[in-house]
């Protein structure tokens, strides 16, 4: 039921398939408020901590930096050595504008690094931080 709200919000912008990070943040804010009535807003500091957080996966230490580098303005590489364009919107204006891609990559990457989906709060925290990079 909770995912329906965010899907509907993204559905409103999906006809254009583009949204600014601000629109994404508004959708995540509504979802975070639904998930946690005590939600007090997003935090760039928590977003930064999420990006640098390390987890053990199949005997390997994983983090967002494993592929995206410690500097999100730099080009990264997948574990299969495929090029990843910079994650920071300041270096790659195509980042965080297509809601379908954003959701697809959050789902995949959160699962790869944290072995679970990220919450709306975590996604909002992350975007709040990454747009400052």
N, CA, C and O atoms as a GROMACS GRO file, in nm:
protein
  532
    1UNK      N    1   0.082  -0.119   0.000
    1UNK     CA    2   0.000   0.000   0.000
    1UNK      C    3   0.086   0.126   0.000
    1UNK      O    4   0.055   0.222  -0.070
    2UNK      N    5   0.196   0.126   0.078
    2UNK     CA    6   0.283   0.244   0.085
    2UNK      C    7   0.345   0.273  -0.050
    2UNK      O    8   0.359   0.390  -0.087
    3UNK      N    9   0.383   0.171  -0.123
    3UNK     CA   10   0.448   0.191  -0.252
    3UNK      C   11   0.350   0.249  -0.355
    3UNK      O   12   0.393   0.311  -0.452
    4UNK      N   13   0.223   0.229  -0.335
    4UNK     CA   14   0.124   0.280  -0.429
    4UNK      C   15   0.131   0.432  -0.433
    4UNK      O   16   0.124   0.492  -0.540
    5UNK      N   17   0.144   0.496  -0.316
    5UNK     CA   18   0.151   0.641  -0.310
    5UNK      C   19   0.266   0.697  -0.391
    5UNK      O   20   0.248   0.792  -0.467
    6UNK      N   21   0.382   0.640  -0.376
    6UNK     CA   22   0.498   0.690  -0.448
    6UNK      C   23   0.485   0.658  -0.597
    6UNK      O   24   0.526   0.737  -0.682
    7UNK      N   25   0.428   0.542  -0.628
    7UNK     CA   26   0.407   0.507  -0.768
    7UNK      C   27   0.310   0.604  -0.834
    7UNK      O   28   0.332   0.645  -0.948
    8UNK      N   29   0.205   0.642  -0.764
    8UNK     CA   30   0.111   0.739  -0.818
    8UNK      C   31   0.176   0.875  -0.838
    8UNK      O   32   0.155   0.940  -0.940
    9UNK      N   33   0.256   0.916  -0.741
    9UNK     CA   34   0.324   1.044  -0.756
    9UNK      C   35   0.419   1.042  -0.875
    9UNK      O   36   0.424   1.138  -0.952
   10UNK      N   37   0.493   0.933  -0.890
   10UNK     CA   38   0.582   0.924  -1.005
   10UNK      C   39   0.504   0.909  -1.133
   10UNK      O   40   0.548   0.956  -1.238
   11UNK      N   41   0.388   0.846  -1.126
   11UNK     CA   42   0.303   0.832  -1.243
   11UNK      C   43   0.260   0.966  -1.297
   11UNK      O   44   0.244   0.982  -1.418
   12UNK      N   45   0.240   1.064  -1.211
   12UNK     CA   46   0.201   1.198  -1.254
   12UNK      C   47   0.307   1.262  -1.341
   12UNK      O   48   0.275   1.336  -1.435
   13UNK      N   49   0.433   1.235  -1.312
   13UNK     CA   50   0.540   1.294  -1.391
   13UNK      C   51   0.590   1.199  -1.500
   13UNK      O   52   0.664   1.241  -1.589
   14UNK      N   53   0.551   1.073  -1.495
   14UNK     CA   54   0.606   0.977  -1.590
   14UNK      C   55   0.557   1.002  -1.732
   14UNK      O   56   0.620   0.956  -1.827
   15UNK      N   57   0.444   1.073  -1.749
   15UNK     CA   58   0.401   1.103  -1.885
   15UNK      C   59   0.505   1.189  -1.954
   15UNK      O   60   0.522   1.180  -2.076
   16UNK      N   61   0.575   1.270  -1.879
   16UNK     CA   62   0.687   1.347  -1.933
   16UNK      C   63   0.817   1.270  -1.920
   16UNK      O   64   0.913   1.297  -1.991
   17UNK      N   65   0.819   1.174  -1.828
   17UNK     CA   66   0.935   1.090  -1.796
   17UNK      C   67   1.050   1.168  -1.737
   17UNK      O   68   1.158   1.113  -1.716
   18UNK      N   69   1.030   1.295  -1.711
   18UNK     CA   70   1.136   1.376  -1.654
   18UNK      C   71   1.085   1.449  -1.531
   18UNK      O   72   0.970   1.493  -1.527
   19UNK      N   73   1.171   1.461  -1.434
   19UNK     CA   74   1.141   1.539  -1.313
   19UNK      C   75   1.272   1.593  -1.261
   19UNK      O   76   1.375   1.528  -1.274
   20UNK      N   77   1.269   1.709  -1.204
   20UNK     CA   78   1.388   1.765  -1.142
   20UNK      C   79   1.409   1.696  -1.008
   20UNK      O   80   1.315   1.638  -0.953
   21UNK      N   81   1.530   1.701  -0.954
   21UNK     CA   82   1.552   1.643  -0.820
   21UNK      C   83   1.454   1.696  -0.717
   21UNK      O   84   1.418   1.625  -0.623
   22UNK      N   85   1.410   1.821  -0.732
   22UNK     CA   86   1.315   1.879  -0.637
   22UNK      C   87   1.183   1.801  -0.639
   22UNK      O   88   1.125   1.775  -0.534
   23UNK      N   89   1.137   1.763  -0.756
   23UNK     CA   90   1.014   1.685  -0.767
   23UNK      C   91   1.032   1.547  -0.705
   23UNK      O   92   0.942   1.496  -0.639
   24UNK      N   93   1.148   1.487  -0.726
   24UNK     CA   94   1.176   1.358  -0.664
   24UNK      C   95   1.174   1.372  -0.512
   24UNK      O   96   1.117   1.289  -0.442
   25UNK      N   97   1.236   1.478  -0.463
   25UNK     CA   98   1.240   1.499  -0.319
   25UNK      C   99   1.100   1.518  -0.262
   25UNK      O  100   1.070   1.469  -0.153
   26UNK      N  101   1.015   1.585  -0.334
   26UNK     CA  102   0.878   1.604  -0.285
   26UNK      C  103   0.805   1.469  -0.277
   26UNK      O  104   0.734   1.443  -0.181
   27UNK      N  105   0.824   1.386  -0.377
   27UNK     CA  106   0.762   1.253  -0.375
   27UNK      C  107   0.816   1.169  -0.260
   27UNK      O  108   0.740   1.102  -0.190
   28UNK      N  109   0.948   1.172  -0.241
   28UNK     CA  110   1.008   1.096  -0.131
   28UNK      C  111   0.965   1.152   0.004
   28UNK      O  112   0.948   1.077   0.100
   29UNK      N  113   0.947   1.283   0.012
   29UNK     CA  114   0.901   1.345   0.137
   29UNK      C  115   0.762   1.294   0.174
   29UNK      O  116   0.737   1.258   0.289
   30UNK      N  117   0.673   1.292   0.077
   30UNK     CA  118   0.537   1.242   0.104
   30UNK      C  119   0.540   1.096   0.148
   30UNK      O  120   0.468   1.057   0.240
   31UNK      N  121   0.623   1.017   0.082
   31UNK     CA  122   0.634   0.876   0.118
   31UNK      C  123   0.695   0.860   0.257
   31UNK      O  124   0.649   0.779   0.337
   32UNK      N  125   0.801   0.938   0.286
   32UNK     CA  126   0.867   0.930   0.417
   32UNK      C  127   0.770   0.971   0.528
   32UNK      O  128   0.770   0.912   0.636
   33UNK      N  129   0.687   1.071   0.503
   33UNK     CA  130   0.587   1.114   0.601
   33UNK      C  131   0.484   1.004   0.623
   33UNK      O  132   0.437   0.983   0.735
   34UNK      N  133   0.449   0.934   0.517
   34UNK     CA  134   0.354   0.823   0.529
   34UNK      C  135   0.418   0.707   0.607
   34UNK      O  136   0.351   0.643   0.688
   35UNK      N  137   0.544   0.680   0.581
   35UNK     CA  138   0.615   0.572   0.649
   35UNK      C  139   0.641   0.604   0.796
   35UNK      O  140   0.639   0.514   0.881
   36UNK      N  141   0.667   0.732   0.825
   36UNK     CA  142   0.705   0.773   0.961
   36UNK      C  143   0.643   0.909   0.992
   36UNK      O  144   0.695   1.012   0.946
   37UNK      N  145   0.535   0.913   1.068
   37UNK     CA  146   0.471   1.041   1.101
   37UNK      C  147   0.565   1.140   1.172
   37UNK      O  148   0.538   1.260   1.173
   38UNK      N  149   0.673   1.092   1.230
   38UNK     CA  150   0.769   1.180   1.298
   38UNK      C  151   0.877   1.232   1.202
   38UNK      O  152   0.972   1.297   1.246
   39UNK      N  153   0.863   1.205   1.074
   39UNK     CA  154   0.960   1.251   0.975
   39UNK      C  155   0.982   1.401   0.990
   39UNK      O  156   0.886   1.478   0.993
   40UNK      N  157   1.110   1.442   1.000
   40UNK     CA  158   1.142   1.582   1.025
   40UNK      C  159   1.219   1.646   0.910
   40UNK      O  160   1.270   1.758   0.924
   41UNK      N  161   1.229   1.579   0.798
   41UNK     CA  162   1.300   1.636   0.684
   41UNK      C  163   1.422   1.554   0.645
   41UNK      O  164   1.466   1.465   0.718
   42UNK      N  165   1.474   1.585   0.528
   42UNK     CA  166   1.590   1.515   0.478
   42UNK      C  167   1.718   1.578   0.529
   42UNK      O  168   1.721   1.695   0.568
   43UNK      N  169   1.824   1.499   0.530
   43UNK     CA  170   1.953   1.544   0.582
   43UNK      C  171   2.063   1.511   0.482
   43UNK      O  172   2.084   1.395   0.447
   44UNK      N  173   2.133   1.614   0.437
   44UNK     CA  174   2.248   1.592   0.349
   44UNK      C  175   2.356   1.510   0.419
   44UNK      O  176   2.424   1.430   0.356
   45UNK      N  177   2.372   1.530   0.548
   45UNK     CA  178   2.474   1.455   0.623
   45UNK      C  179   2.441   1.305   0.623
   45UNK      O  180   2.530   1.223   0.603
   46UNK      N  181   2.314   1.270   0.645
   46UNK     CA  182   2.275   1.128   0.640
   46UNK      C  183   2.293   1.074   0.498
   46UNK      O  184   2.331   0.958   0.481
   47UNK      N  185   2.265   1.156   0.397
   47UNK     CA  186   2.285   1.113   0.259
   47UNK      C  187   2.430   1.084   0.229
   47UNK      O  188   2.462   0.986   0.162
   48UNK      N  189   2.518   1.169   0.280
   48UNK     CA  190   2.662   1.147   0.263
   48UNK      C  191   2.704   1.018   0.335
   48UNK      O  192   2.780   0.938   0.281
   49UNK      N  193   2.654   0.998   0.457
   49UNK     CA  194   2.687   0.877   0.532
   49UNK      C  195   2.640   0.753   0.457
   49UNK      O  196   2.710   0.651   0.455
   50UNK      N  197   2.524   0.759   0.396
   50UNK     CA  198   2.472   0.646   0.317
   50UNK      C  199   2.567   0.615   0.201
   50UNK      O  200   2.598   0.499   0.174
   51UNK      N  201   2.611   0.719   0.133
   51UNK     CA  202   2.700   0.702   0.017
   51UNK      C  203   2.832   0.634   0.056
   51UNK      O  204   2.884   0.552  -0.019
   52UNK      N  205   2.884   0.669   0.171
   52UNK     CA  206   3.013   0.614   0.214
   52UNK      C  207   3.001   0.490   0.303
   52UNK      O  208   3.102   0.430   0.339
   53UNK      N  209   2.878   0.453   0.340
   53UNK     CA  210   2.858   0.337   0.428
   53UNK      C  211   2.909   0.210   0.360
   53UNK      O  212   2.886   0.187   0.242
   54UNK      N  213   2.979   0.128   0.438
   54UNK     CA  214   3.033   0.002   0.387
   54UNK      C  215   2.957  -0.116   0.447
   54UNK      O  216   2.926  -0.117   0.567
   55UNK      N  217   2.928  -0.213   0.363
   55UNK     CA  218   2.858  -0.334   0.404
   55UNK      C  219   2.932  -0.455   0.348
   55UNK      O  220   2.997  -0.446   0.243
   56UNK      N  221   2.923  -0.566   0.417
   56UNK     CA  222   2.982  -0.690   0.368
   56UNK      C  223   2.879  -0.762   0.282
   56UNK      O  224   2.767  -0.788   0.326
   57UNK      N  225   2.915  -0.794   0.160
   57UNK     CA  226   2.831  -0.869   0.067
   57UNK      C  227   2.914  -0.980   0.005
   57UNK      O  228   3.013  -0.954  -0.064
   58UNK      N  229   2.876  -1.102   0.029
   58UNK     CA  230   2.947  -1.218  -0.029
   58UNK      C  231   3.098  -1.210  -0.007
   58UNK      O  232   3.177  -1.237  -0.097
   59UNK      N  233   3.138  -1.171   0.115
   59UNK     CA  234   3.278  -1.165   0.149
   59UNK      C  235   3.352  -1.043   0.098
   59UNK      O  236   3.472  -1.030   0.118
   60UNK      N  237   3.280  -0.951   0.032
   60UNK     CA  238   3.342  -0.829  -0.019
   60UNK      C  239   3.284  -0.709   0.055
   60UNK      O  240   3.167  -0.710   0.094
   61UNK      N  241   3.365  -0.608   0.074
   61UNK     CA  242   3.317  -0.483   0.131
   61UNK      C  243   3.261  -0.400   0.017
   61UNK      O  244   3.331  -0.371  -0.081
   62UNK      N  245   3.133  -0.362   0.030
   62UNK     CA  246   3.065  -0.285  -0.074
   62UNK      C  247   3.019  -0.152  -0.018
   62UNK      O  248   2.985  -0.141   0.100
   63UNK      N  249   3.018  -0.053  -0.103
   63UNK     CA  250   2.958   0.077  -0.073
   63UNK      C  251   2.924   0.140  -0.208
   63UNK      O  252   2.959   0.087  -0.313
   64UNK      N  253   2.857   0.253  -0.204
   64UNK     CA  254   2.829   0.325  -0.329
   64UNK      C  255   2.960   0.360  -0.400
   64UNK      O  256   2.967   0.362  -0.523
   65UNK      N  257   3.064   0.387  -0.320
   65UNK     CA  258   3.193   0.425  -0.374
   65UNK      C  259   3.264   0.309  -0.446
   65UNK      O  260   3.360   0.331  -0.520
   66UNK      N  261   3.217   0.188  -0.424
   66UNK     CA  262   3.279   0.073  -0.492
   66UNK      C  263   3.272   0.089  -0.644
   66UNK      O  264   3.362   0.046  -0.715
   67UNK      N  265   3.167   0.151  -0.692
   67UNK     CA  266   3.151   0.173  -0.836
   67UNK      C  267   3.157   0.321  -0.873
   67UNK      O  268   3.211   0.358  -0.977
   68UNK      N  269   3.101   0.405  -0.787
   68UNK     CA  270   3.088   0.547  -0.821
   68UNK      C  271   3.206   0.632  -0.777
   68UNK      O  272   3.206   0.752  -0.802
   69UNK      N  273   3.304   0.576  -0.714
   69UNK     CA  274   3.425   0.641  -0.662
   69UNK      C  275   3.391   0.728  -0.540
   69UNK      O  276   3.274   0.757  -0.514
   70UNK      N  277   3.493   0.768  -0.469
   70UNK     CA  278   3.474   0.852  -0.350
   70UNK      C  279   3.434   0.994  -0.389
   70UNK      O  280   3.383   1.069  -0.306
   71UNK      N  281   3.457   1.030  -0.513
   71UNK     CA  282   3.419   1.162  -0.565
   71UNK      C  283   3.308   1.142  -0.668
   71UNK      O  284   3.336   1.099  -0.780
   72UNK      N  285   3.183   1.172  -0.633
   72UNK     CA  286   3.072   1.146  -0.725
   72UNK      C  287   3.073   1.232  -0.851
   72UNK      O  288   2.987   1.216  -0.938
   73UNK      N  289   3.168   1.324  -0.861
   73UNK     CA  290   3.182   1.402  -0.984
   73UNK      C  291   3.270   1.331  -1.086
   73UNK      O  292   3.283   1.376  -1.200
   74UNK      N  293   3.330   1.221  -1.046
   74UNK     CA  294   3.420   1.147  -1.133
   74UNK      C  295   3.349   1.028  -1.199
   74UNK      O  296   3.247   0.980  -1.149
   75UNK      N  297   3.403   0.984  -1.310
   75UNK     CA  298   3.352   0.866  -1.379
   75UNK      C  299   3.387   0.742  -1.297
   75UNK      O  300   3.499   0.730  -1.248
   76UNK      N  301   3.292   0.653  -1.284
   76UNK     CA  302   3.315   0.529  -1.210
   76UNK      C  303   3.319   0.409  -1.302
   76UNK      O  304   3.316   0.422  -1.425
   77UNK      N  305   3.327   0.291  -1.240
   77UNK     CA  306   3.328   0.165  -1.316
   77UNK      C  307   3.249   0.062  -1.238
   77UNK      O  308   3.257   0.055  -1.115
   78UNK      N  309   3.172  -0.018  -1.310
   78UNK     CA  310   3.102  -0.128  -1.246
   78UNK      C  311   3.203  -0.235  -1.206
   78UNK      O  312   3.320  -0.227  -1.242
   79UNK      N  313   3.157  -0.332  -1.132
   79UNK     CA  314   3.246  -0.443  -1.095
   79UNK      C  315   3.290  -0.522  -1.217
   79UNK      O  316   3.389  -0.595  -1.212
   80UNK      N  317   3.216  -0.507  -1.329
   80UNK     CA  318   3.253  -0.571  -1.455
   80UNK      C  319   3.333  -0.474  -1.544
   80UNK      O  320   3.352  -0.499  -1.663
   81UNK      N  321   3.379  -0.364  -1.484
   81UNK     CA  322   3.464  -0.264  -1.549
   81UNK      C  323   3.395  -0.186  -1.661
   81UNK      O  324   3.461  -0.136  -1.752
   82UNK      N  325   3.263  -0.174  -1.653
   82UNK     CA  326   3.191  -0.088  -1.747
   82UNK      C  327   3.190   0.054  -1.691
   82UNK      O  328   3.179   0.075  -1.570
   83UNK      N  329   3.201   0.150  -1.780
   83UNK     CA  330   3.204   0.291  -1.742
   83UNK      C  331   3.069   0.336  -1.685
   83UNK      O  332   2.964   0.301  -1.737
   84UNK      N  333   3.075   0.414  -1.576
   84UNK     CA  334   2.956   0.475  -1.518
   84UNK      C  335   2.977   0.626  -1.519
   84UNK      O  336   3.074   0.676  -1.462
   85UNK      N  337   2.888   0.696  -1.584
   85UNK     CA  338   2.898   0.842  -1.588
   85UNK      C  339   2.891   0.898  -1.446
   85UNK      O  340   2.835   0.832  -1.358
   86UNK      N  341   2.946   1.015  -1.422
   86UNK     CA  342   2.944   1.073  -1.288
   86UNK      C  343   2.804   1.074  -1.227
   86UNK      O  344   2.704   1.093  -1.297
   87UNK      N  345   2.798   1.054  -1.098
   87UNK     CA  346   2.671   1.047  -1.026
   87UNK      C  347   2.619   1.186  -0.989
   87UNK      O  348   2.498   1.207  -0.984
   88UNK      N  349   2.708   1.279  -0.963
   88UNK     CA  350   2.668   1.414  -0.922
   88UNK      C  351   2.603   1.489  -1.038
   88UNK      O  352   2.661   1.495  -1.147
   89UNK      N  353   2.484   1.546  -1.017
   89UNK     CA  354   2.419   1.624  -1.123
   89UNK      C  355   2.504   1.742  -1.171
   89UNK      O  356   2.488   1.785  -1.286
   90UNK      N  357   2.592   1.795  -1.088
   90UNK     CA  358   2.679   1.906  -1.131
   90UNK      C  359   2.775   1.862  -1.241
   90UNK      O  360   2.815   1.943  -1.325
   91UNK      N  361   2.811   1.735  -1.243
   91UNK     CA  362   2.902   1.681  -1.344
   91UNK      C  363   2.827   1.606  -1.454
   91UNK      O  364   2.881   1.583  -1.562
   92UNK      N  365   2.704   1.569  -1.426
   92UNK     CA  366   2.623   1.493  -1.522
   92UNK      C  367   2.477   1.539  -1.508
   92UNK      O  368   2.402   1.483  -1.428
   93UNK      N  369   2.437   1.639  -1.584
   93UNK     CA  370   2.302   1.696  -1.571
   93UNK      C  371   2.188   1.598  -1.599
   93UNK      O  372   2.072   1.628  -1.570
   94UNK      N  373   2.220   1.482  -1.655
   94UNK     CA  374   2.116   1.381  -1.682
   94UNK      C  375   2.077   1.302  -1.557
   94UNK      O  376   1.980   1.226  -1.560
   95UNK      N  377   2.152   1.318  -1.449
   95UNK     CA  378   2.124   1.243  -1.326
   95UNK      C  379   2.002   1.300  -1.254
   95UNK      O  380   1.983   1.421  -1.246
   96UNK      N  381   1.921   1.209  -1.203
   96UNK     CA  382   1.807   1.242  -1.118
   96UNK      C  383   1.702   1.327  -1.188
   96UNK      O  384   1.638   1.412  -1.126
   97UNK      N  385   1.684   1.304  -1.317
   97UNK     CA  386   1.577   1.372  -1.390
   97UNK      C  387   1.472   1.276  -1.445
   97UNK      O  388   1.360   1.317  -1.472
   98UNK      N  389   1.506   1.151  -1.461
   98UNK     CA  390   1.412   1.051  -1.512
   98UNK      C  391   1.371   0.961  -1.396
   98UNK      O  392   1.450   0.880  -1.348
   99UNK      N  393   1.248   0.977  -1.350
   99UNK     CA  394   1.203   0.906  -1.231
   99UNK      C  395   1.212   0.755  -1.245
   99UNK      O  396   1.244   0.686  -1.148
  100UNK      N  397   1.185   0.703  -1.361
  100UNK     CA  398   1.195   0.558  -1.379
  100UNK      C  399   1.338   0.509  -1.362
  100UNK      O  400   1.361   0.406  -1.299
  101UNK      N  401   1.432   0.581  -1.419
  101UNK     CA  402   1.572   0.542  -1.404
  101UNK      C  403   1.618   0.556  -1.260
  101UNK      O  404   1.690   0.470  -1.208
  102UNK      N  405   1.576   0.663  -1.195
  102UNK     CA  406   1.614   0.683  -1.056
  102UNK      C  407   1.567   0.566  -0.970
  102UNK      O  408   1.644   0.511  -0.892
  103UNK      N  409   1.441   0.530  -0.985
  103UNK     CA  410   1.387   0.418  -0.907
  103UNK      C  411   1.454   0.287  -0.943
  103UNK      O  412   1.484   0.206  -0.854
  104UNK      N  413   1.477   0.264  -1.071
  104UNK     CA  414   1.545   0.142  -1.116
  104UNK      C  415   1.683   0.129  -1.049
  104UNK      O  416   1.717   0.023  -0.997
  105UNK      N  417   1.760   0.237  -1.052
  105UNK     CA  418   1.897   0.229  -1.000
  105UNK      C  419   1.902   0.231  -0.849
  105UNK      O  420   1.989   0.167  -0.790
  106UNK      N  421   1.810   0.302  -0.784
  106UNK     CA  422   1.804   0.291  -0.638
  106UNK      C  423   1.774   0.147  -0.599
  106UNK      O  424   1.838   0.092  -0.509
  107UNK      N  425   1.677   0.085  -0.665
  107UNK     CA  426   1.639  -0.053  -0.632
  107UNK      C  427   1.758  -0.147  -0.650
  107UNK      O  428   1.790  -0.225  -0.561
  108UNK      N  429   1.823  -0.139  -0.764
  108UNK     CA  430   1.937  -0.227  -0.792
  108UNK      C  431   2.055  -0.201  -0.698
  108UNK      O  432   2.109  -0.294  -0.638
  109UNK      N  433   2.093  -0.075  -0.688
  109UNK     CA  434   2.214  -0.042  -0.612
  109UNK      C  435   2.196  -0.061  -0.463
  109UNK      O  436   2.287  -0.107  -0.395
  110UNK      N  437   2.079  -0.026  -0.410
  110UNK     CA  438   2.056  -0.049  -0.267
  110UNK      C  439   2.058  -0.198  -0.237
  110UNK      O  440   2.112  -0.241  -0.134
  111UNK      N  441   2.001  -0.277  -0.326
  111UNK     CA  442   2.004  -0.422  -0.307
  111UNK      C  443   2.147  -0.475  -0.314
  111UNK      O  444   2.187  -0.559  -0.234
  112UNK      N  445   2.224  -0.426  -0.410
  112UNK     CA  446   2.363  -0.471  -0.425
  112UNK      C  447   2.449  -0.434  -0.305
  112UNK      O  448   2.531  -0.514  -0.260
  113UNK      N  449   2.432  -0.313  -0.252
  113UNK     CA  450   2.517  -0.266  -0.143
  113UNK      C  451   2.462  -0.305  -0.006
  113UNK      O  452   2.537  -0.351   0.080
  114UNK      N  453   2.332  -0.287   0.014
  114UNK     CA  454   2.273  -0.305   0.146
  114UNK      C  455   2.187  -0.431   0.159
  114UNK      O  456   2.136  -0.461   0.268
  115UNK      N  457   2.171  -0.506   0.050
  115UNK     CA  458   2.090  -0.628   0.047
  115UNK      C  459   1.944  -0.600   0.086
  115UNK      O  460   1.878  -0.682   0.149
  116UNK      N  461   1.896  -0.481   0.048
  116UNK     CA  462   1.758  -0.442   0.073
  116UNK      C  463   1.728  -0.318  -0.009
  116UNK      O  464   1.818  -0.254  -0.064
  117UNK      N  465   1.600  -0.284  -0.017
  117UNK     CA  466   1.564  -0.160  -0.082
  117UNK      C  467   1.591  -0.044   0.013
  117UNK      O  468   1.578  -0.059   0.134
  118UNK      N  469   1.627   0.070  -0.041
  118UNK     CA  470   1.642   0.189   0.041
  118UNK      C  471   1.504   0.248   0.070
  118UNK      O  472   1.412   0.233  -0.010
  119UNK      N  473   1.492   0.312   0.182
  119UNK     CA  474   1.366   0.376   0.220
  119UNK      C  475   1.352   0.510   0.148
  119UNK      O  476   1.449   0.562   0.093
  120UNK      N  477   1.232   0.564   0.150
  120UNK     CA  478   1.210   0.697   0.093
  120UNK      C  479   1.296   0.800   0.165
  120UNK      O  480   1.350   0.891   0.102
  121UNK      N  481   1.311   0.786   0.296
  121UNK     CA  482   1.395   0.878   0.372
  121UNK      C  483   1.540   0.870   0.324
  121UNK      O  484   1.604   0.973   0.304
  122UNK      N  485   1.592   0.749   0.306
  122UNK     CA  486   1.730   0.733   0.260
  122UNK      C  487   1.748   0.792   0.121
  122UNK      O  488   1.848   0.858   0.093
  123UNK      N  489   1.652   0.767   0.032
  123UNK     CA  490   1.661   0.821  -0.104
  123UNK      C  491   1.660   0.974  -0.100
  123UNK      O  492   1.739   1.038  -0.169
  124UNK      N  493   1.571   1.031  -0.020
  124UNK     CA  494   1.565   1.176  -0.007
  124UNK      C  495   1.691   1.234   0.055
  124UNK      O  496   1.740   1.338   0.010
  125UNK      N  497   1.742   1.168   0.157
  125UNK     CA  498   1.868   1.212   0.219
  125UNK      C  499   1.980   1.210   0.115
  125UNK      O  500   2.058   1.305   0.105
  126UNK      N  501   1.987   1.103   0.039
  126UNK     CA  502   2.092   1.088  -0.060
  126UNK      C  503   2.083   1.198  -0.167
  126UNK      O  504   2.184   1.262  -0.198
  127UNK      N  505   1.965   1.221  -0.221
  127UNK     CA  506   1.949   1.324  -0.324
  127UNK      C  507   1.980   1.461  -0.266
  127UNK      O  508   2.042   1.544  -0.332
  128UNK      N  509   1.937   1.486  -0.142
  128UNK     CA  510   1.966   1.613  -0.076
  128UNK      C  511   2.117   1.637  -0.071
  128UNK      O  512   2.163   1.750  -0.089
  129UNK      N  513   2.194   1.532  -0.046
  129UNK     CA  514   2.339   1.545  -0.043
  129UNK      C  515   2.400   1.554  -0.182
  129UNK      O  516   2.482   1.642  -0.207
  130UNK      N  517   2.360   1.465  -0.273
  130UNK     CA  518   2.429   1.455  -0.403
  130UNK      C  519   2.411   1.582  -0.486
  130UNK      O  520   2.499   1.615  -0.566
  131UNK      N  521   2.302   1.653  -0.471
  131UNK     CA  522   2.283   1.776  -0.549
  131UNK      C  523   2.375   1.888  -0.501
  131UNK      O  524   2.384   1.992  -0.567
  132UNK      N  525   2.442   1.869  -0.389
  132UNK     CA  526   2.538   1.970  -0.340
  132UNK      C  527   2.679   1.939  -0.386
  132UNK      O  528   2.771   2.017  -0.360
  133UNK      N  529   2.697   1.829  -0.453
  133UNK     CA  530   2.832   1.787  -0.495
  133UNK      C  531   2.868   1.840  -0.632
  133UNK      O  532   2.978   1.814  -0.681
   0.00000   0.00000   0.00000
